[in-house]
Amino acid sequence: MGTNSKRVTVRIVVSGRVQGVSFRASLQEKALESSVDGWVRNRNDGSVEALLQGDGESVRRVVEWSWAGPPRAEVADVTVETLDSYPRQKGFTIAA
């Protein structure tokens, strides 16, 4: 699967009740199990932002998951922006 899939990078912003509900840790877990690299962080406006990098299908799965999030989350919207060039990420971290 991974060898002929094009590597993609997307930035997502998830809004709604997404802070204080383990959203970042859950997204990190989903990304790692999907072999997606990048990072996730809380934003001052109450949303969660993430950078996802990996093969297109794996990234799509994580984006799809983010519409539901962990059990206590109430996701209102997910914006997805494809980035043409971004430094290659290794692993998946929770940023401050």
DSSP file (Angstrom, degrees, kcal/mol; ACC not computed):
  #  RESIDUE AA STRUCTURE BP1 BP2  ACC     N-H-->O    O-->H-N    N-H-->O    O-->H-N    TCO  KAPPA ALPHA  PHI   PSI    X-CA   Y-CA   Z-CA
    1    1 A M     >        0   0    0      0, 0.0     4,-0.6     0, 0.0     3,-0.4   0.000 360.0 360.0 360.0 -50.0    0.0    0.0    0.0
    2    2 A G  T  4  +     0   0    0      1,-0.2     3,-0.2     2,-0.2     5,-0.0   0.735 360.0  64.7 -70.5 -25.2    2.6    2.6    1.1
    3    3 A T  T  4 S+     0   0    0      1,-0.2    -1,-0.2    52,-0.0     0, 0.0   0.858 111.3  30.8 -74.7 -34.1    5.0    2.3   -1.8
    4    4 A N  T  4 S+     0   0    0     -3,-0.4     2,-0.4     2,-0.1    -1,-0.2   0.413  96.6 102.5-104.3   3.8    2.8    3.6   -4.7
    5    5 A S  S  < S-     0   0    0     -4,-0.6     2,-0.3    -3,-0.2    50,-0.0  -0.693  75.8-119.1 -86.1 137.9    0.7    5.9   -2.6
    6    6 A K        -     0   0    0     -2,-0.4    50,-1.3     1,-0.1     2,-0.4  -0.558  25.6-120.8 -75.8 135.4    1.5    9.6   -2.9
    7    7 A R  E     -A   55   0A   0     -2,-0.3     2,-0.3    48,-0.2    48,-0.2  -0.629  36.1-171.6 -77.3 130.0    2.5   11.3    0.3
    8    8 A V  E     -A   54   0A   0     46,-3.5    46,-2.1    -2,-0.4     2,-0.4  -0.861  15.8-152.8-122.6 157.2    0.1   14.2    1.2
    9    9 A T  E     +A   53   0A   0     74,-0.4    74,-2.8    -2,-0.3     2,-0.3  -0.995  18.4 173.8-130.1 125.8    0.2   16.9    3.8
   10   10 A V  E     -AB  52  82A   0     42,-2.6    42,-3.0    -2,-0.4     2,-0.5  -0.962  21.9-147.3-130.2 151.0   -3.0   18.5    5.1
   11   11 A R  E     -AB  51  81A   0     70,-2.9    70,-2.5    -2,-0.3     2,-0.4  -0.972  21.5-169.8-112.7 127.6   -3.7   21.0    7.9
   12   12 A I  E     -AB  50  80A   0     38,-2.8    38,-2.5    -2,-0.5     2,-0.4  -0.910  14.3-161.6-118.9 148.8   -7.0   20.6    9.7
   13   13 A V  E     -AB  49  79A   0     66,-1.8    66,-2.4    -2,-0.4     2,-0.5  -0.989  11.3-162.2-126.4 120.9   -8.8   22.8   12.2
   14   14 A V  E     -AB  48  78A   0     34,-3.4    34,-2.4    -2,-0.4     2,-0.3  -0.901  10.1-171.3-107.8 122.9  -11.5   21.2   14.2
   15   15 A S  E     + B   0  77A   0     62,-2.6    61,-3.0    -2,-0.5    62,-1.3  -0.751  40.5  58.7-114.8 163.0  -14.0   23.4   15.9
   16   16 A G  E    S- B   0  75A   0     59,-0.3     2,-1.4    -2,-0.3     3,-0.2  -0.922 110.0 -17.6 123.0-151.7  -16.8   22.7   18.5
   17   17 A R  E    S+ B   0  74A   0     57,-2.5    57,-1.8    -2,-0.3    30,-0.1  -0.696  89.1 129.4 -89.4  86.1  -16.3   21.2   21.9
   18   18 A V        +     0   0    0     -2,-1.4     2,-0.4    28,-0.6     5,-0.4   0.387  43.1  79.9-125.4  -0.1  -12.9   19.8   21.2
   19   19 A Q  S    S+     0   0    0     -3,-0.2    29,-0.0     1,-0.2    28,-0.0  -0.904  95.4  21.2-108.9 142.9  -10.7   21.0   24.1
   20   20 A G  S    S+     0   0    0     -2,-0.4    -1,-0.2    53,-0.0    -2,-0.0   0.644 101.7  90.8  79.9  15.1  -10.8   19.3   27.5
   21   21 A V  S    S-     0   0    0     -3,-0.3    51,-0.4    50,-0.0    52,-0.2   0.100 106.5-100.9-127.6  20.9  -12.2   16.1   26.0
   22   22 A S  S  > S+     0   0    0     50,-0.1     4,-2.2     3,-0.1     5,-0.2   0.761  74.9 143.4  65.2  27.5   -8.9   14.2   25.2
   23   23 A F  H  >  +     0   0    0     -5,-0.4     4,-2.7     2,-0.2     5,-0.2   0.938  68.0  47.6 -63.5 -46.6   -9.2   15.2   21.5
   24   24 A R  H  > S+     0   0    0     -6,-0.2     4,-2.5     1,-0.2    -1,-0.2   0.935 114.2  45.3 -62.8 -46.7   -5.4   15.7   21.0
   25   25 A A  H  > S+     0   0    0      1,-0.2     4,-2.1     2,-0.2    -1,-0.2   0.893 115.0  48.5 -64.1 -39.5   -4.4   12.4   22.6
   26   26 A S  H  X S+     0   0    0     -4,-2.2     4,-2.3     2,-0.2    -1,-0.2   0.897 111.7  49.0 -67.7 -40.2   -7.1   10.5   20.7
   27   27 A L  H  X S+     0   0    0     -4,-2.7     4,-2.8     2,-0.2    -2,-0.2   0.901 110.1  51.9 -66.4 -39.7   -6.1   12.1   17.4
   28   28 A Q  H  X S+     0   0    0     -4,-2.5     4,-2.7    -5,-0.2    -2,-0.2   0.927 110.2  48.9 -59.9 -44.9   -2.5   11.2   18.1
   29   29 A E  H  X S+     0   0    0     -4,-2.1     4,-2.2     2,-0.2    -2,-0.2   0.919 112.9  47.2 -61.2 -45.2   -3.4    7.6   18.8
   30   30 A K  H  X S+     0   0    0     -4,-2.3     4,-1.1     2,-0.2    -2,-0.2   0.905 112.8  49.6 -63.9 -42.4   -5.5    7.4   15.6
   31   31 A A  H  <>S+     0   0    0     -4,-2.8     5,-3.0     1,-0.2     3,-0.4   0.929 111.2  48.5 -63.1 -45.7   -2.7    9.0   13.6
   32   32 A L  H ><5S+     0   0    0     -4,-2.7     3,-1.3     1,-0.2    -2,-0.2   0.904 110.9  49.4 -63.8 -41.4    0.0    6.6   14.9
   33   33 A E  H 3<5S+     0   0    0     -4,-2.2    -1,-0.2     1,-0.3    -2,-0.2   0.726 113.5  48.5 -70.8 -18.3   -2.2    3.5   14.3
   34   34 A S  T 3<5S-     0   0    0     -4,-1.1    -1,-0.3    -3,-0.4    -2,-0.2   0.333 114.8-116.5 -98.6   5.7   -2.7    4.9   10.7
   35   35 A S  T < 5 +     0   0    0     -3,-1.3     2,-0.5     1,-0.2    20,-0.3   0.877  64.5 149.1  58.9  40.4    1.0    5.5   10.1
   36   36 A V      < -     0   0    0     -5,-3.0    -1,-0.2    -8,-0.1    18,-0.2  -0.904  33.0-152.7-106.2 132.5    0.3    9.3    9.8
   37   37 A D  E     +C   53   0A   0     16,-3.2    16,-2.6    -2,-0.5     2,-0.3  -0.558  44.3  73.7 -96.5 164.1    3.1   11.7   10.9
   38   38 A G  E     -Cd  52  92A   0     53,-2.7    55,-2.0    14,-0.2     2,-0.3  -0.979  65.7 -81.3 140.8-148.3    2.6   15.3   12.1
   39   39 A W  E     -Cd  51  93A   0     12,-1.5    12,-2.6    -2,-0.3     2,-0.3  -0.967  19.0-150.9-154.4 164.8    1.4   17.2   15.2
   40   40 A V  E     +Cd  50  94A   0     53,-1.7    55,-2.7    -2,-0.3     2,-0.3  -0.994  19.3 169.8-141.8 144.5   -1.7   18.4   17.0
   41   41 A R  E     -C   49   0A   0      8,-2.7     8,-2.9    -2,-0.3     2,-0.2  -0.992  34.3-108.5-152.0 156.0   -2.3   21.4   19.2
   42   42 A N  E     -C   48   0A   0     53,-0.4     2,-0.3    -2,-0.3     6,-0.2  -0.605  33.5-144.0 -78.6 146.2   -5.0   23.5   20.9
   43   43 A R    >   -     0   0    0      4,-2.9     3,-1.9    -2,-0.2    -1,-0.0  -0.803  21.8-115.0-109.4 156.8   -5.6   26.9   19.5
   44   44 A N  T 3  S+     0   0    0     -2,-0.3    -1,-0.1     1,-0.3     4,-0.0   0.758 112.3  63.7 -61.3 -25.5   -6.5   30.0   21.6
   45   45 A D  T 3  S-     0   0    0      1,-0.1    -1,-0.3     2,-0.1     3,-0.1   0.385 122.2-100.8 -83.4   6.5   -9.9   30.2   19.9
   46   46 A G  S <  S+     0   0    0     -3,-1.9   -28,-0.6     1,-0.3   -27,-0.2   0.383  87.7 114.3  93.5  -4.4  -11.0   26.8   21.4
   47   47 A S        -     0   0    0    -32,-0.1    -4,-2.9   -30,-0.1     2,-0.4  -0.403  62.8-124.1 -91.5 174.0  -10.4   24.8   18.3
   48   48 A V  E     -AC  14  42A   0    -34,-2.4   -34,-3.4    -6,-0.2     2,-0.4  -0.973  20.8-160.9-119.5 134.5   -7.8   22.1   17.7
   49   49 A E  E     +AC  13  41A   0     -8,-2.9    -8,-2.7    -2,-0.4     2,-0.3  -0.916  11.2 179.2-116.0 141.7   -5.3   22.3   14.8
   50   50 A A  E     -AC  12  40A   0    -38,-2.5   -38,-2.8    -2,-0.4     2,-0.5  -0.996  23.2-147.3-142.1 148.4   -3.4   19.4   13.3
   51   51 A L  E     -AC  11  39A   0    -12,-2.6   -12,-1.5    -2,-0.3     2,-0.4  -0.975  22.2-168.5-110.9 125.6   -0.9   18.7   10.6
   52   52 A L  E     +AC  10  38A   0    -42,-3.0   -42,-2.6    -2,-0.5     2,-0.4  -0.960   7.8 177.4-120.8 130.9   -1.3   15.3    9.0
   53   53 A Q  E     +AC   9  37A   0    -16,-2.6   -16,-3.2    -2,-0.4     2,-0.3  -0.994  31.3  81.0-137.4 128.6    1.3   13.8    6.7
   54   54 A G  E    S-A    8   0A   0    -46,-2.1   -46,-3.5    -2,-0.4   -18,-0.1  -0.978  80.7 -25.2 168.8-167.1    1.2   10.3    5.1
   55   55 A D  E  >  -A    7   0A   0    -20,-0.3     4,-2.4    -2,-0.3     3,-0.4  -0.409  67.0-110.2 -69.9 151.7   -0.2    8.4    2.2
   56   56 A G  H  > S+     0   0    0    -50,-1.3     4,-2.3     1,-0.2     5,-0.1   0.827 114.4  49.6 -53.2 -42.7   -3.5    9.8    1.0
   57   57 A E  H  > S+     0   0    0      2,-0.2     4,-1.9     1,-0.2    -1,-0.2   0.904 112.1  47.7 -67.2 -41.6   -5.8    7.0    2.2
   58   58 A S  H  > S+     0   0    0     -3,-0.4     4,-1.7     2,-0.2    -2,-0.2   0.916 113.1  48.0 -65.9 -43.4   -4.3    7.0    5.7
   59   59 A V  H  X S+     0   0    0     -4,-2.4     4,-2.5     1,-0.2     5,-0.2   0.910 109.5  53.9 -63.1 -41.8   -4.6   10.8    6.0
   60   60 A R  H  X S+     0   0    0     -4,-2.3     4,-2.7    -5,-0.3    -1,-0.2   0.897 106.1  53.1 -59.4 -40.9   -8.2   10.6    4.7
   61   61 A R  H  X S+     0   0    0     -4,-1.9     4,-2.3     2,-0.2    -1,-0.2   0.902 110.2  46.7 -61.4 -41.9   -9.0    8.1    7.5
   62   62 A V  H  X S+     0   0    0     -4,-1.7     4,-2.0     2,-0.2    -2,-0.2   0.905 112.6  49.4 -69.1 -40.5   -7.7   10.4   10.2
   63   63 A V  H  X S+     0   0    0     -4,-2.5     4,-0.7     2,-0.2    -2,-0.2   0.929 111.4  50.0 -61.8 -44.2   -9.5   13.4    8.8
   64   64 A E  H >< S+     0   0    0     -4,-2.7     3,-1.1     1,-0.2     4,-0.4   0.915 109.5  51.1 -60.0 -44.4  -12.7   11.3    8.6
   65   65 A W  H >X S+     0   0    0     -4,-2.3     4,-3.0     1,-0.2     3,-1.9   0.877  99.9  65.0 -59.7 -37.8  -12.2   10.2   12.3
   66   66 A S  H 3< S+     0   0    0     -4,-2.0    -1,-0.2     1,-0.3    -2,-0.2   0.720  88.1  68.2 -64.2 -20.1  -11.8   13.9   13.3
   67   67 A W  T << S+     0   0    0     -3,-1.1    -1,-0.3    -4,-0.7     8,-0.2   0.775 116.9  24.6 -67.3 -25.0  -15.4   14.6   12.3
   68   68 A A  T <4 S+     0   0    0     -3,-1.9     7,-0.3    -4,-0.4    -2,-0.2   0.804  91.8 176.3-102.5 -47.3  -16.5   12.4   15.3
   69   69 A G     <  -     0   0    0     -4,-3.0    -2,-0.1     5,-0.1   -46,-0.1  -0.190  48.0 -23.2  70.1-167.4  -13.5   12.6   17.6
   70   70 A P  S >  S-     0   0    0      0, 0.0     3,-1.7     0, 0.0   -47,-0.1  -0.251  79.9 -90.3 -73.0 167.4  -13.4   11.0   21.0
   71   71 A P  T 3  S+     0   0    0      0, 0.0   -50,-0.0     0, 0.0    -2,-0.0   0.797 122.9  45.2 -50.8 -40.5  -16.6   10.2   22.9
   72   72 A R  T 3  S+     0   0    0    -51,-0.4     2,-0.1     2,-0.0   -50,-0.1   0.537  91.3 104.3 -86.7  -4.6  -17.0   13.5   24.8
   73   73 A A    <   -     0   0    0     -3,-1.7     2,-0.4   -52,-0.2   -55,-0.2  -0.424  53.6-160.1 -75.3 150.7  -16.2   15.8   21.8
   74   74 A E  E     -B   17   0A   0    -57,-1.8   -57,-2.5    -2,-0.1     2,-0.4  -0.823  15.7-159.1-128.6  91.6  -18.9   17.7   20.0
   75   75 A V  E     +B   16   0A   0     -2,-0.4   -59,-0.3    -7,-0.3     3,-0.1  -0.573  18.6 175.5 -79.3 126.1  -17.4   18.5   16.6
   76   76 A A  E     -     0   0A   0    -61,-3.0     2,-0.3    -2,-0.4   -60,-0.2   0.797  66.2  -8.6 -94.8 -37.4  -19.1   21.4   14.8
   77   77 A D  E     -B   15   0A   0    -62,-1.3   -62,-2.6     2,-0.0     2,-0.4  -0.993  47.8-154.8-160.2 152.9  -16.7   21.7   11.7
   78   78 A V  E     -B   14   0A   0     -2,-0.3     2,-0.4   -64,-0.2   -64,-0.2  -0.967  13.8-162.5-132.5 116.9  -13.5   20.4   10.2
   79   79 A T  E     -B   13   0A   0    -66,-2.4   -66,-1.8    -2,-0.4     2,-0.5  -0.838   7.6-160.6 -98.6 140.0  -11.7   22.6    7.7
   80   80 A V  E     -B   12   0A   0     -2,-0.4     2,-0.5   -68,-0.2   -68,-0.2  -0.977   9.3-176.8-124.7 126.9   -9.1   20.8    5.6
   81   81 A E  E     -B   11   0A   0    -70,-2.5   -70,-2.9    -2,-0.5     2,-0.4  -0.987  19.4-140.6-124.5 123.6   -6.3   22.6    3.7
   82   82 A T  E     -B   10   0A   0     -2,-0.5     2,-0.5   -72,-0.2   -72,-0.2  -0.703  15.8-150.1 -83.2 130.7   -3.9   20.7    1.5
   83   83 A L        -     0   0    0    -74,-2.8   -74,-0.4    -2,-0.4     3,-0.2  -0.888   7.4-159.6-104.9 127.0   -0.3   22.0    1.8
   84   84 A D  S    S+     0   0    0     -2,-0.5     2,-0.4     1,-0.3    -1,-0.1   0.884  80.1  19.5 -73.6 -39.0    1.9   21.7   -1.3
   85   85 A S        +     0   0    0    -76,-0.0    -1,-0.3     2,-0.0     0, 0.0  -0.987  69.0 145.5-137.7 129.2    5.2   21.9    0.5
   86   86 A Y        -     0   0    0     -2,-0.4     3,-0.1    -3,-0.2    -3,-0.0  -0.962  55.1 -89.5-155.8 140.8    5.9   21.3    4.2
   87   87 A P        -     0   0    0      0, 0.0     2,-0.1     0, 0.0    -2,-0.0  -0.225  55.0 -97.1 -54.8 141.5    9.0   19.8    5.9
   88   88 A R        -     0   0    0      1,-0.1     2,-0.2   -79,-0.0   -50,-0.1  -0.400  40.7-143.9 -63.7 130.0    8.7   16.0    6.3
   89   89 A Q        -     0   0    0     -2,-0.1     2,-0.4    -3,-0.1   -52,-0.1  -0.639   8.0-156.7 -94.4 152.8    7.4   15.1    9.7
   90   90 A K        -     0   0    0     -2,-0.2     2,-0.1   -52,-0.1   -54,-0.0  -0.976  62.0 -14.1-131.9 119.0    8.6   12.0   11.7
   91   91 A G  S    S-     0   0    0     -2,-0.4   -53,-2.7     1,-0.1     2,-0.4  -0.288  85.0 -84.7  82.5-175.0    6.3   10.6   14.3
   92   92 A F  E     -d   38   0A   0    -55,-0.3     2,-0.3    -2,-0.1   -53,-0.2  -0.968  45.5-174.3-138.5 120.0    3.3   12.3   15.7
   93   93 A T  E     -d   39   0A   0    -55,-2.0   -53,-1.7    -2,-0.4     2,-0.7  -0.772  27.8-128.7-117.0 156.4    3.5   14.8   18.6
   94   94 A I  E     -d   40   0A   0     -2,-0.3   -53,-0.2   -55,-0.2     2,-0.1  -0.921  34.1-151.8 -99.3 113.3    1.2   16.8   20.8
   95   95 A A              0   0    0    -55,-2.7   -53,-0.4    -2,-0.7   -56,-0.0  -0.473 360.0 360.0 -85.1 157.0    2.4   20.4   20.6
   96   96 A A              0   0    0     -2,-0.1   -55,-0.1   -55,-0.1    -1,-0.1   0.488 360.0 360.0 -68.9 360.0    1.9   22.9   23.4
